[in-house]
Every structure is written in structure tokens, then in C-alpha cells.
């Protein structure tokens, strides 16, 4: 099992799919990484040599912000917005949708389960 950026990549998956298990690397970034390192798209993770794994690891460390660093920077950005008390920060603080979605109906993921209101029966 290959270990890249602190994540165990599943052996039976293709390299493109396996790289997306790393937080901060999606399908497009995985494709770019494989192209730069020179690994064919149909290659499986267990078929990689130690040298190829090392080249992937070095490329990710050099050019991508992944896992803990990425999570930390996103959390710091949200905290900065909340400290500024700008509109987006207030929405984060209240636990409401941030990007202009409606809240009259829907938005249950962000708002949590519906709270019943007493005396609302008809």
C-alpha cells in the first residue's frame, strides 16, 4: 500500500483514482500529476515502483497544498471572515448558507434538523 501525504492509497485502484483519496487533490489535479511524473492512466497503485511513488510524493509536496495544511488554511480563512464580521463571516457564525441560497425552505443541511414551533397546527 502506497503512502502519500500521510494517506494510504488503496492498492487495487488506478493511480488517478487513488490520488483523489488525498484531501486537496481531485481528478484534474491527479491527471496533471500523472502526466508530469509520466505514469500511464491505466496503471494500478500496486504496480508502481518505489521510484515512481517517490516522484509523486515529491511533486505533491512541492506544488500542492494538501491534507493538514489545506484544512488549516481553510479554517483560518473562515475564522478571518468571522473575526472581520463581514456578511460571509456572520453567515458562518450563525450556521446559515453562505453563498446566497434561499433559507425559507431547504438549507436543512446547514441549519440542522427542523425545530417544531408550538401552536402552529391548523
C-alpha positions in Angstrom: 0.0 0.0 0.0 1.5 3.3 -1.1 1.5 6.1 1.5 1.5 9.6 0.0 1.0 12.8 2.0 0.0 10.8 5.1 -2.8 8.9 3.3 -2.8 5.2 2.5 -3.7 4.8 -1.2 -5.7 1.6 -2.0 -3.7 -0.9 -3.9 -6.3 -2.1 -6.4 -7.4 1.3 -7.6 -6.0 3.1 -10.7 -3.4 5.7 -9.8 -5.7 8.6 -11.0 -8.5 7.4 -8.7 -6.1 6.6 -5.8 -4.6 10.1 -5.7 -8.1 11.6 -5.2 -8.2 10.0 -1.8 -5.8 12.8 -0.7 -7.7 15.9 0.5 -7.0 18.7 -1.9 -6.3 16.5 -5.0 -9.3 16.0 -7.3 -9.5 14.2 -10.7 -8.0 17.1 -12.7 -5.0 17.5 -10.3 -4.5 13.8 -10.3 -4.4 13.8 -14.1 -1.8 16.6 -14.1 0.4 14.8 -11.5 0.4 11.5 -13.5 1.2 13.4 -16.7 4.1 15.3 -15.1 5.5 12.2 -13.5 5.0 10.1 -16.6 2.7 7.4 -15.3 0.0 5.9 -17.7 -3.6 6.5 -16.7 -4.4 2.7 -16.6 -1.6 1.8 -14.2 -2.7 0.4 -10.8 -1.3 1.6 -7.5 0.3 -1.8 -6.6 2.2 -1.7 -10.0 4.0 1.5 -9.1 7.7 1.2 -8.4 9.3 2.9 -5.3 10.9 5.5 -7.6 7.5 6.5 -9.1 5.9 6.7 -5.6 8.8 8.9 -4.5 8.5 11.2 -7.6 4.7 11.6 -7.0 5.3 12.3 -3.3 7.9 15.0 -4.1 5.8 16.6 -6.8 2.8 16.9 -4.4 5.0 18.2 -1.6 6.5 20.8 -3.9 3.4 22.1 -5.8 0.2 21.3 -3.9 -1.2 22.3 -0.6 -2.9 19.1 0.8 -4.3 17.4 3.9 -3.5 19.2 7.2 -2.0 22.3 5.7 -5.0 22.8 3.4 -7.6 22.1 6.2 -5.7 24.6 8.4 -5.7 27.3 5.8 -9.4 26.9 5.0 -10.2 27.0 8.7 -8.0 30.1 9.1 -9.8 31.8 6.2 -13.2 31.1 7.7 -12.0 32.3 11.1 -10.7 35.5 9.5 -14.1 36.2 7.9 -15.8 35.6 11.2 -13.4 38.0 13.0 -13.9 40.7 10.4 -17.7 40.3 10.9 -18.3 40.7 7.2 -21.5 39.3 5.7 -20.0 35.9 4.9 -18.4 35.7 8.3 -21.8 36.4 10.0 -23.4 33.6 7.9 -20.6 31.2 9.0 -21.1 32.3 12.7 -24.9 31.7 12.5 -24.5 28.4 10.7 -26.5 29.6 7.7 -25.8 29.2 4.0 -23.0 31.5 2.9 -23.4 31.7 -0.9 -26.9 33.3 -1.2 -29.1 30.2 -1.2 -32.7 30.6 0.0 -33.4 29.7 3.6 -37.2 29.9 3.7 -37.4 26.3 2.6 -34.4 23.9 2.3 -31.0 24.7 3.7 -31.6 21.9 6.2 -28.0 20.6 5.9 -26.6 23.9 7.1 -29.4 24.8 9.6 -29.8 21.3 11.1 -33.0 19.4 11.8 -36.2 21.4 11.7 -37.3 22.7 15.2 -41.1 22.4 15.7 -42.9 25.6 16.6 -45.6 25.3 19.3 -49.2 26.3 18.3 -48.6 26.0 14.6 -51.4 23.4 14.0 -54.3 24.5 11.9 
